């Protein structure tokens, strides 16, 4: 008959063996599920953190109200490069975000992440991106790319259950999509945000977005096709071809939101493209009237309301404004 102490020791050893086996199997499953997304992520042209980056928690001053009525500070999980940048930038999803506070390093252990306070969607109303992104999905792929498999798997599971963006927007990302489809929707939003950047390569971005629509039926919607049609018209009119007045009016397709900075008053300044048209005075009126139904895409994002999503405005919006001022 076996000694009771040896029996207990054997049972403990078998239990630990089983637990370790489950952990290894779980980690292998994580690799199988997230790993294929890394190659897709790269092919979609999405940004990756440099090798040697580490996971950090970052507070952006956003909070919510808990069930007890208390305020809960929310945090983002991002990746900090091995050499800290002078402006403290951290990669949150697909966006390099300036950090005013020091990021808090965290071990790549899912048990140490405050999931109840974690923001999986990312948007900054006073900076780019203007269209909210599923940052958690991008971070999951980035974690996988640097070998943090368990945390990557947990982030992937959480982010796929999350919906991001305005529910009426063409940049809305639905929850419970497959990893492949969710990543395609993330890329659509990323390239949509790139369209808002002054002097970004619209032709290259249009090519990316056309490929996404062709390969993913969930993105092939009337709203998205209309956006690409308006983008194509803006690209076609990108070079001077008419009278000086016509060229300045065509230049309104380059109208963009002010660059992010710490001076609130600078955000209310008139766009330079619009100022040039206004400087023409009444000489511009005949051309403005001809273009009042101009639907070419600008780089300017109109702000959202509860029932109206944020969106890239048409040239006619600015032409009408020029006519009124």
VOBA-636623 format. One record per residue (C-alpha): residue in one letter; x, y, z. Coordinates in pm, 1 decimal. Layout:
<recs>
residuo | X | Y | Z
a | X | Y | Z
...
</recs>
This chain:
<recs>
residuo | X | Y | Z
x | 0.0 | 0.0 | 0.0
x | 137.4 | 340.1 | -101.9
x | 232.7 | 588.9 | 166.8
x | -33.1 | 866.7 | 198.2
x | 227.4 | 1144.2 | 167.1
x | 369.9 | 991.8 | -152.4
x | 17.3 | 955.7 | -292.2
x | -51.8 | 1327.3 | -231.4
x | 283.4 | 1423.6 | -383.9
x | 210.0 | 1211.4 | -690.4
x | -138.6 | 1367.1 | -725.8
x | 11.8 | 1718.9 | -700.2
x | 276.0 | 1634.8 | -959.6
x | 13.3 | 1497.0 | -1201.2
x | -205.1 | 1805.0 | -1146.9
x | 85.2 | 2041.9 | -1219.1
x | 172.4 | 1836.5 | -1527.3
x | -186.1 | 1864.6 | -1651.6
x | -202.2 | 2239.0 | -1582.3
x | 128.3 | 2299.1 | -1759.7
x | 4.9 | 2089.6 | -2050.8
x | -310.8 | 2298.7 | -2073.2
x | -105.4 | 2620.0 | -2066.2
x | 120.6 | 2492.2 | -2343.5
x | -181.0 | 2383.5 | -2548.2
x | -345.1 | 2722.0 | -2491.9
x | -28.2 | 2901.5 | -2600.6
x | -2.7 | 2682.2 | -2910.6
x | -366.8 | 2762.0 | -2992.6
x | -286.9 | 3130.2 | -2955.5
x | -1.6 | 3097.4 | -3204.1
x | -227.7 | 2911.2 | -3448.5
x | -502.8 | 3174.9 | -3420.6
x | -303.2 | 3499.2 | -3418.0
x | 9.4 | 3406.2 | -3612.9
x | -153.8 | 3400.6 | -3961.4
x | -282.5 | 3753.1 | -3899.7
x | 72.3 | 3890.0 | -3871.8
x | 144.5 | 3826.7 | -4240.9
x | -194.8 | 3969.3 | -4342.1
x | -130.1 | 4275.6 | -4124.1
x | 200.9 | 4339.9 | -4301.9
x | 44.9 | 4292.8 | -4647.3
x | -224.2 | 4547.0 | -4560.7
x | 49.5 | 4805.1 | -4497.1
x | -34.5 | 4857.6 | -4130.1
x | 235.4 | 4986.8 | -3890.1
x | 428.2 | 4750.2 | -3663.9
x | 622.4 | 4836.5 | -3350.5
x | 1001.8 | 4800.7 | -3386.1
x | 1171.9 | 4485.8 | -3248.9
x | 1241.4 | 4507.3 | -2878.2
x | 926.7 | 4708.4 | -2800.6
x | 755.5 | 4640.9 | -2469.2
x | 388.4 | 4652.8 | -2364.1
x | 287.3 | 4954.2 | -2156.2
x | -30.3 | 5094.0 | -2003.8
x | -104.5 | 5454.0 | -2093.9
x | -366.2 | 5689.9 | -1951.7
x | -504.2 | 5950.2 | -2193.7
x | -721.3 | 6125.2 | -1935.0
x | -1041.5 | 5942.5 | -2030.6
x | -1273.4 | 5799.6 | -1766.1
x | -1613.1 | 5636.5 | -1733.0
x | -1872.5 | 5594.9 | -1459.6
x | -1883.9 | 5262.6 | -1278.1
x | -2191.6 | 5076.5 | -1153.6
x | -2155.3 | 5238.6 | -812.1
x | -2145.0 | 5586.8 | -966.5
x | -1769.0 | 5617.6 | -915.4
x | -1538.9 | 5745.3 | -1187.5
x | -1305.9 | 5485.5 | -1339.6
x | -992.3 | 5594.9 | -1523.5
x | -949.3 | 5408.2 | -1850.2
x | -614.1 | 5300.7 | -1993.3
x | -478.4 | 5192.7 | -2332.0
x | -241.1 | 4904.1 | -2385.8
x | 28.0 | 5010.2 | -2631.0
x | 382.5 | 4930.2 | -2731.8
x | 675.7 | 5151.0 | -2639.3
x | 985.8 | 5133.7 | -2862.9
x | 1312.8 | 5015.1 | -2703.1
x | 1454.1 | 5368.7 | -2725.4
x | 1211.3 | 5616.7 | -2571.6
x | 1116.4 | 5894.5 | -2814.1
x | 1168.9 | 6261.5 | -2711.2
x | 794.5 | 6327.6 | -2730.2
x | 713.7 | 6001.0 | -2552.7
x | 524.8 | 5845.2 | -2843.2
x | 366.3 | 5504.1 | -2789.5
x | 207.8 | 5289.8 | -3060.4
x | -159.4 | 5243.7 | -2966.7
x | -305.1 | 5016.6 | -3231.0
x | -206.5 | 5174.5 | -3563.1
x | -144.7 | 5524.3 | -3424.5
x | 171.9 | 5670.3 | -3273.3
x | 26.7 | 5863.5 | -2979.8
x | 199.4 | 6136.0 | -2782.1
x | 219.0 | 6056.9 | -2413.5
x | 215.8 | 6340.2 | -2158.5
x | 247.6 | 6096.3 | -1868.9
x | 509.4 | 5825.7 | -1839.2
x | 376.3 | 5493.0 | -1973.2
x | 364.2 | 5215.1 | -1715.3
x | 553.5 | 4901.1 | -1826.6
x | 360.7 | 4579.1 | -1779.7
x | 468.7 | 4216.0 | -1793.3
x | 322.2 | 4024.3 | -2091.6
x | 93.5 | 3825.2 | -1862.6
x | -283.4 | 3845.3 | -1931.7
x | -350.9 | 3815.6 | -1557.2
x | -176.2 | 4149.6 | -1495.9
x | -384.0 | 4352.2 | -1745.4
x | -674.2 | 4554.1 | -1594.0
x | -926.2 | 4434.7 | -1853.2
x | -1214.0 | 4618.5 | -1685.6
x | -1039.2 | 4953.6 | -1743.1
x | -892.2 | 4880.2 | -2085.5
x | -994.3 | 5086.2 | -2391.3
x | -985.6 | 4867.1 | -2701.4
x | -1105.6 | 5141.1 | -2939.8
x | -888.9 | 5446.8 | -2995.6
x | -974.3 | 5798.9 | -3111.9
x | -848.7 | 6146.0 | -3024.7
x | -1093.1 | 6427.1 | -3102.9
x | -815.7 | 6687.8 | -3111.0
x | -571.0 | 6488.7 | -3318.7
x | -567.1 | 6219.5 | -3579.3
x | -711.5 | 5959.5 | -3625.6
x | -1056.0 | 6107.0 | -3679.4
x | -1219.2 | 5769.3 | -3738.4
x | -1209.0 | 5542.4 | -3435.0
x | -997.0 | 5231.1 | -3477.5
x | -1001.8 | 4890.6 | -3312.7
x | -664.1 | 4946.1 | -3150.1
x | -687.8 | 4624.5 | -2949.3
x | -689.4 | 4416.1 | -3267.4
x | -377.8 | 4585.7 | -3403.5
x | -204.2 | 4554.0 | -3067.2
x | -286.7 | 4181.5 | -3054.3
x | -110.8 | 4127.2 | -3387.6
x | 185.3 | 4341.3 | -3281.4
x | 221.9 | 4145.6 | -2956.5
x | 223.1 | 3825.0 | -3157.3
x | 492.0 | 3964.7 | -3388.9
x | 727.8 | 4014.5 | -3091.3
x | 657.8 | 3672.4 | -2939.2
x | 410.6 | 3758.1 | -2660.0
x | 167.2 | 3485.1 | -2760.0
x | -53.2 | 3449.8 | -2450.7
x | -121.4 | 3823.6 | -2421.1
x | -172.6 | 3847.3 | -2798.3
x | -438.6 | 3574.7 | -2784.1
x | -621.8 | 3742.0 | -2495.9
x | -614.9 | 4078.9 | -2674.2
x | -744.0 | 3919.3 | -2994.0
x | -1036.4 | 3756.4 | -2812.5
x | -1130.3 | 4083.1 | -2638.9
x | -1095.0 | 4301.6 | -2950.0
x | -1300.8 | 4074.7 | -3176.9
x | -1588.6 | 4106.9 | -2929.2
x | -1569.9 | 4488.5 | -2951.1
x | -1735.2 | 4720.1 | -3205.2
x | -1562.4 | 5051.2 | -3283.8
x | -1663.2 | 5368.3 | -3463.2
x | -1991.4 | 5546.5 | -3529.6
x | -2264.2 | 5292.1 | -3608.1
x | -2386.6 | 5493.3 | -3912.5
x | -2038.2 | 5541.3 | -4058.0
x | -1871.6 | 5365.2 | -4348.6
x | -1578.7 | 5324.0 | -4107.7
x | -1779.7 | 5132.2 | -3846.1
x | -1610.4 | 4808.0 | -3734.3
x | -1860.9 | 4544.4 | -3624.4
x | -1796.9 | 4298.5 | -3345.1
x | -1773.2 | 3921.1 | -3381.0
x | -1611.3 | 3920.1 | -3725.7
x | -1343.5 | 3663.3 | -3807.0
x | -987.3 | 3774.4 | -3746.0
x | -925.9 | 3808.6 | -4120.0
x | -1238.0 | 4018.7 | -4181.8
x | -1184.1 | 4232.2 | -3871.3
x | -830.6 | 4307.3 | -3985.7
x | -958.9 | 4411.3 | -4330.6
x | -1206.5 | 4653.0 | -4166.4
x | -925.8 | 4788.4 | -3947.9
x | -716.6 | 4850.7 | -4261.1
x | -1011.0 | 5031.4 | -4425.9
x | -1030.1 | 5269.1 | -4128.5
x | -651.9 | 5313.3 | -4117.1
x | -634.7 | 5416.2 | -4483.1
x | -941.7 | 5636.1 | -4436.5
x | -753.4 | 5820.1 | -4163.5
x | -450.9 | 5849.6 | -4389.7
x | -669.9 | 6032.9 | -4642.6
x | -711.1 | 6313.8 | -4388.4
x | -337.2 | 6378.2 | -4365.7
x | -215.5 | 6676.9 | -4569.8
x | -12.1 | 6570.7 | -4873.9
x | -68.7 | 6196.9 | -4819.3
x | -51.0 | 5994.9 | -5141.8
x | -417.4 | 5968.5 | -5240.1
x | -351.7 | 5751.2 | -5544.8
x | -162.4 | 5491.8 | -5339.5
x | -431.2 | 5498.6 | -5069.0
x | -708.2 | 5459.3 | -5329.7
x | -529.0 | 5152.1 | -5465.3
x | -516.2 | 5001.3 | -5115.1
x | -884.6 | 5070.0 | -5052.9
x | -994.1 | 4933.7 | -5393.0
x | -808.7 | 4610.5 | -5318.2
x | -983.7 | 4581.6 | -4980.8
x | -1328.0 | 4617.0 | -5141.6
x | -1239.9 | 4364.1 | -5412.0
x | -1120.8 | 4102.4 | -5163.0
x | -1368.0 | 4151.2 | -4878.2
x | -1739.3 | 4158.6 | -4961.8
x | -1826.5 | 4303.1 | -4622.3
x | -1654.6 | 4625.6 | -4728.4
x | -1817.2 | 4638.2 | -5072.4
x | -2105.8 | 4869.5 | -4979.0
x | -2270.5 | 5162.3 | -5164.4
x | -2128.0 | 5405.7 | -4907.0
x | -1773.2 | 5278.5 | -4952.4
x | -1799.8 | 5265.6 | -5332.7
x | -1928.0 | 5624.8 | -5329.6
x | -1630.2 | 5733.6 | -5119.9
x | -1388.2 | 5580.1 | -5370.7
x | -1570.3 | 5744.9 | -5664.5
x | -1542.1 | 6086.5 | -5498.3
x | -1178.0 | 6016.3 | -5415.7
x | -1106.8 | 5929.6 | -5781.3
x | -1256.0 | 6264.5 | -5890.8
x | -1036.2 | 6449.8 | -5641.2
x | -726.0 | 6267.9 | -5770.3
x | -817.1 | 6341.4 | -6134.7
x | -831.9 | 6716.3 | -6058.3
x | -508.9 | 6719.6 | -5860.0
x | -302.0 | 6901.8 | -6127.1
x | -357.9 | 7261.5 | -6250.3
x | -543.4 | 7259.0 | -6582.1
x | -775.1 | 7560.3 | -6600.7
x | -781.3 | 7932.8 | -6529.2
x | -611.4 | 8069.1 | -6214.1
x | -953.0 | 8100.8 | -6046.6
x | -1050.3 | 7744.6 | -6145.7
x | -719.0 | 7612.4 | -6016.0
x | -770.9 | 7775.9 | -5676.5
x | -1122.9 | 7632.5 | -5656.1
x | -984.7 | 7289.9 | -5750.7
x | -734.3 | 7337.2 | -5469.6
x | -1018.1 | 7310.0 | -5217.6
x | -988.5 | 6931.0 | -5246.8
x | -673.2 | 6971.5 | -5033.3
x | -865.3 | 7139.3 | -4748.1
x | -773.4 | 6960.5 | -4424.8
x | -827.8 | 6999.7 | -4052.9
x | -557.2 | 7199.3 | -3871.6
x | -253.9 | 7004.1 | -3760.9
x | -280.3 | 6874.8 | -3401.4
x | -109.9 | 7104.8 | -3151.8
x | -156.1 | 7243.0 | -2803.6
x | -300.8 | 7579.3 | -2914.9
x | -679.4 | 7560.9 | -2928.3
x | -709.3 | 7896.7 | -3105.5
x | -508.4 | 7766.0 | -3404.3
x | -779.9 | 7508.2 | -3475.0
x | -1028.1 | 7783.5 | -3560.5
x | -811.3 | 7941.6 | -3829.1
x | -934.7 | 7942.4 | -4188.9
x | -787.9 | 7668.8 | -4409.0
x | -523.7 | 7820.8 | -4642.2
x | -695.2 | 7676.5 | -4952.1
x | -1019.0 | 7847.6 | -4851.8
x | -842.1 | 8174.5 | -4768.6
x | -694.1 | 8187.6 | -5119.8
x | -1039.2 | 8153.2 | -5279.0
x | -1184.5 | 8418.0 | -5050.1
x | -898.0 | 8648.1 | -5144.4
x | -1029.9 | 8655.6 | -5501.0
x | -1346.3 | 8836.5 | -5388.9
x | -1630.6 | 8859.2 | -5641.6
x | -1405.5 | 8730.6 | -5921.2
x | -1448.3 | 8381.6 | -5777.5
x | -1831.2 | 8387.3 | -5762.9
x | -1905.0 | 8259.6 | -6120.3
x | -1670.6 | 7962.0 | -6073.5
x | -1806.3 | 7890.4 | -5724.8
x | -2161.1 | 7876.5 | -5858.5
x | -2056.3 | 7621.7 | -6122.7
x | -1913.1 | 7396.6 | -5853.4
x | -2186.8 | 7408.9 | -5588.8
x | -2271.2 | 7041.5 | -5652.5
x | -1903.1 | 6937.5 | -5652.4
x | -1873.3 | 6606.9 | -5463.4
x | -1496.5 | 6562.6 | -5489.6
x | -1344.5 | 6444.0 | -5164.5
x | -1147.8 | 6683.1 | -4943.9
x | -921.8 | 6592.4 | -4651.9
x | -1144.4 | 6769.0 | -4400.4
x | -1342.8 | 6563.3 | -4149.1
x | -1679.7 | 6698.0 | -4037.6
x | -1749.8 | 6632.7 | -3669.1
x | -2001.2 | 6371.5 | -3563.1
x | -2326.1 | 6388.4 | -3370.5
x | -2540.4 | 6112.6 | -3224.2
x | -2720.0 | 6052.5 | -3554.5
x | -2455.3 | 6179.5 | -3798.5
x | -2117.8 | 6006.7 | -3826.6
x | -1788.2 | 6185.4 | -3887.6
x | -1704.3 | 6195.9 | -4255.8
x | -1474.2 | 6340.4 | -4518.1
x | -1649.1 | 6648.0 | -4657.8
x | -1711.2 | 6730.0 | -5024.4
x | -1565.7 | 7029.2 | -5206.6
x | -1917.8 | 7172.1 | -5238.8
x | -1929.3 | 7214.9 | -4858.6
x | -1640.8 | 7459.1 | -4876.8
x | -1763.6 | 7621.8 | -5196.6
x | -2096.6 | 7698.3 | -5030.4
x | -1913.0 | 7839.7 | -4728.7
x | -1701.1 | 8061.0 | -4955.9
x | -2017.2 | 8190.8 | -5119.6
x | -2172.0 | 8286.2 | -4784.8
x | -1871.8 | 8450.0 | -4617.8
</recs>
